[in-house]
Amino acid sequence: MRNVIIIGSGPAGYTAAIYAARAGLEPVLLASSVEAGGELMNTTEIENFPGFPDGIMGPDLMAKFQEQAERFGTEVILDDVTELDLRGETKTVKTGYSGDFEGRTVIFATGSAYRKLGLGDEDRLSGRGVSWCATCDGFFFKGKEIAVVGGGDSAMEEATFLTRFASKVYVIHRRDSLKASKIMQDRAFANEKIEFVWNSEVVGITGEGAVDGLTLRDTIDGSERHLAIGGLFVAIGNDPRTHLVHGQLDLTDEGTIAVEGRSSRTNLPGVFAAGDVIDPHYRQAITAAGSGTVAALDAEHYLSALDDAEKLDEEGETAEAEALIASA
Ligand SMILES: Cc1cc2nc3c(=O)[nH]c(=O)nc-3n(C[C@H](O)[C@H](O)[C@H](O)COP(=O)(O)OP(=O)(O)OC[C@H]3O[C@@H](n4cnc5c(N)ncnc54)[C@H](O)[C@@H]3O)c2cc1C
């Protein structure tokens, strides 16, 4: 029986592992097979993670996270979790080929996935002009003409934010009106650096080493044209990775796992959640790492309460034992 099973190897999972391991809880971290390391494995330079004044490449940062977690005794397993039973006092976690794990607590840190356009060149040019995060990458596009795809609030927010850096921001939308709230629309319409490209969808991204343009198709007459740009921000939504816990953990209206206040506590005792999977707004490496810390501290606190409750139970103090677990 493990004290702590951590699912996910992004900044949230590894930070939870560092704290849990240093607390002597000997965590096991199920890292995923092909996607180990999380979202930062798909990017190049990270300039906003504190402690790296010259920046660091995403995969190098995640290698350091792993090294630090392993240094204190975390067991990292490169396998995917396929099924979970989180309801009882003992949690069961099934994996693709490493067998089943039983744990007293589970920290769920599976992140979230930005929706993609589904174009062949999107992955090839990811981190080379194609981005899903204006806060992360806007700084790299100083003085450039760039494009944002999408018509919702987040697309308007990204486009408006990007005008701080870019000389011009095209907002490409497949219809002739936006889904975004009126206040966000008004702000974007009033911004002289933003130009709307209506009734258009991106059907191609061009560029060898870096993005140099888009192929746009008119959604009314089907005609195609080329738009020269130096960067593309895809803002068409984000899906928290929660499918494994549907029916067990409560979700928010935004689709993230519901946690109690600023804690990582879910609706099930002994189950904690951290990182982008609980965060509909900030979704940054440093906020995910902070959230991983919270989850490890909550798990540690819960395990101590569980140990104390077991002692009380042995002494026949059942009601006190139950109250202790309920408050953990
Ligand atoms: C292209 C790009 C660039 C970015 N640049 C920056 C930046 O410059 N600065 C910044 O602060 N943030 C940046 N971000 C955002 C940042 O990557 C995320 O906020 C952060 O990675 C979230 O951490 P997380 O641990 O919650 O989730 P993730 O990093 O998404 O990690 C989730 C982990 O869970 C694993 N997992 C999922 N399902 C399973 C399963 N069934 N079994 C086992 N494991 C599973 C995944 O494989 C992954 O390892 C960027 C994001 C993207 C997409």
The ligand as an SDF file (V2000), in Angstrom:
LIG
                    3D

 53 58  0  0  0  0  0  0  0  0999 V2000
    2.9350   25.3210  -25.9780 C   0  0  0  0  0  0  0  0  0  0  0  0
    2.8440   25.7300  -24.5320 C   0  0  0  0  0  0  0  0  0  0  0  0
    3.7350   26.6520  -24.0230 C   0  0  0  0  0  0  0  0  0  0  0  0
    3.6680   27.0120  -22.6910 C   0  0  0  0  0  0  0  0  0  0  0  0
    4.5920   27.9060  -22.2200 N   0  0  0  0  0  0  0  0  0  0  0  0
    4.5500   28.2500  -20.9150 C   0  0  0  0  0  0  0  0  0  0  0  0
    5.4940   29.1680  -20.3940 C   0  0  0  0  0  0  0  0  0  0  0  0
    6.3590   29.6900  -21.1080 O   0  0  0  0  0  0  0  0  0  0  0  0
    5.4250   29.4680  -19.0630 N   0  0  0  0  0  0  0  0  0  0  0  0
    4.4770   28.9330  -18.2380 C   0  0  0  0  0  0  0  0  0  0  0  0
    4.4730   29.2250  -17.0400 O   0  0  0  0  0  0  0  0  0  0  0  0
    3.5470   28.0890  -18.7180 N   0  0  0  0  0  0  0  0  0  0  0  0
    3.5560   27.7310  -20.0290 C   0  0  0  0  0  0  0  0  0  0  0  0
    2.6060   26.8940  -20.5320 N   0  0  0  0  0  0  0  0  0  0  0  0
    1.5630   26.4030  -19.6250 C   0  0  0  0  0  0  0  0  0  0  0  0
    2.1200   25.2560  -18.7680 C   0  0  0  0  0  0  0  0  0  0  0  0
    2.7010   24.3070  -19.6200 O   0  0  0  0  0  0  0  0  0  0  0  0
    1.0230   24.6020  -17.9480 C   0  0  0  0  0  0  0  0  0  0  0  0
    0.3320   25.5820  -17.1920 O   0  0  0  0  0  0  0  0  0  0  0  0
    1.6010   23.5660  -16.9930 C   0  0  0  0  0  0  0  0  0  0  0  0
    2.3630   22.6200  -17.7040 O   0  0  0  0  0  0  0  0  0  0  0  0
    0.4950   22.8550  -16.2280 C   0  0  0  0  0  0  0  0  0  0  0  0
    1.0840   21.9080  -15.3970 O   0  0  0  0  0  0  0  0  0  0  0  0
    0.2830   20.6310  -14.8920 P   0  0  0  0  0  0  0  0  0  0  0  0
    1.2450   19.8360  -14.0930 O   0  0  0  0  0  0  0  0  0  0  0  0
   -0.9880   21.0210  -14.2750 O   0  0  0  0  0  0  0  0  0  0  0  0
   -0.1320   19.8510  -16.2180 O   0  0  0  0  0  0  0  0  0  0  0  0
    0.7010   19.3080  -17.4600 P   0  0  0  0  0  0  0  0  0  0  0  0
    1.9790   19.9840  -17.6490 O   0  0  0  0  0  0  0  0  0  0  0  0
   -0.2850   19.3130  -18.5790 O   0  0  0  0  0  0  0  0  0  0  0  0
    1.0070   17.8130  -17.0500 O   0  0  0  0  0  0  0  0  0  0  0  0
   -0.0250   16.8590  -16.9300 C   0  0  0  0  0  0  0  0  0  0  0  0
    0.5980   15.4980  -16.8530 C   0  0  0  0  0  0  0  0  0  0  0  0
   -0.3950   14.4980  -16.6440 O   0  0  0  0  0  0  0  0  0  0  0  0
   -0.0910   13.3880  -17.4460 C   0  0  0  0  0  0  0  0  0  0  0  0
   -1.2700   12.5610  -17.6360 N   0  0  0  0  0  0  0  0  0  0  0  0
   -2.4560   12.8930  -18.1960 C   0  0  0  0  0  0  0  0  0  0  0  0
   -3.2590   11.8140  -18.2370 N   0  0  0  0  0  0  0  0  0  0  0  0
   -2.5660   10.7810  -17.6740 C   0  0  0  0  0  0  0  0  0  0  0  0
   -2.8420    9.4150  -17.4310 C   0  0  0  0  0  0  0  0  0  0  0  0
   -4.0060    8.8540  -17.7620 N   0  0  0  0  0  0  0  0  0  0  0  0
   -1.8880    8.6380  -16.8540 N   0  0  0  0  0  0  0  0  0  0  0  0
   -0.6730    9.1760  -16.4780 C   0  0  0  0  0  0  0  0  0  0  0  0
   -0.3710   10.4950  -16.7000 N   0  0  0  0  0  0  0  0  0  0  0  0
   -1.3030   11.2670  -17.2900 C   0  0  0  0  0  0  0  0  0  0  0  0
    0.4020   14.0340  -18.7340 C   0  0  0  0  0  0  0  0  0  0  0  0
    1.0540   13.1370  -19.5160 O   0  0  0  0  0  0  0  0  0  0  0  0
    1.3280   15.0840  -18.1420 C   0  0  0  0  0  0  0  0  0  0  0  0
    2.5490   14.5250  -17.7940 O   0  0  0  0  0  0  0  0  0  0  0  0
    2.6600   26.4910  -21.8600 C   0  0  0  0  0  0  0  0  0  0  0  0
    1.7310   25.5810  -22.3810 C   0  0  0  0  0  0  0  0  0  0  0  0
    1.8170   25.2050  -23.7030 C   0  0  0  0  0  0  0  0  0  0  0  0
    0.8110   24.2060  -24.2440 C   0  0  0  0  0  0  0  0  0  0  0  0
  1  2  1  0
  2  3  1  0
  2 52  2  0
  3  4  2  0
  4  5  1  0
  4 50  1  0
  5  6  2  0
  6  7  1  0
  6 13  1  0
  7  8  2  0
  7  9  1  0
  9 10  1  0
 10 11  2  0
 10 12  1  0
 12 13  2  0
 13 14  1  0
 14 15  1  0
 14 50  1  0
 15 16  1  0
 16 17  1  0
 16 18  1  0
 18 19  1  0
 18 20  1  0
 20 21  1  0
 20 22  1  0
 22 23  1  0
 23 24  1  0
 24 25  2  0
 24 26  1  0
 24 27  1  0
 27 28  1  0
 28 29  2  0
 28 30  1  0
 28 31  1  0
 31 32  1  0
 32 33  1  0
 33 34  1  0
 33 48  1  0
 34 35  1  0
 35 36  1  0
 35 46  1  0
 36 37  1  0
 36 45  1  0
 37 38  2  0
 38 39  1  0
 39 40  1  0
 39 45  2  0
 40 41  1  0
 40 42  2  0
 42 43  1  0
 43 44  2  0
 44 45  1  0
 46 47  1  0
 46 48  1  0
 48 49  1  0
 50 51  2  0
 51 52  1  0
 52 53  1  0
M  END
$$$$
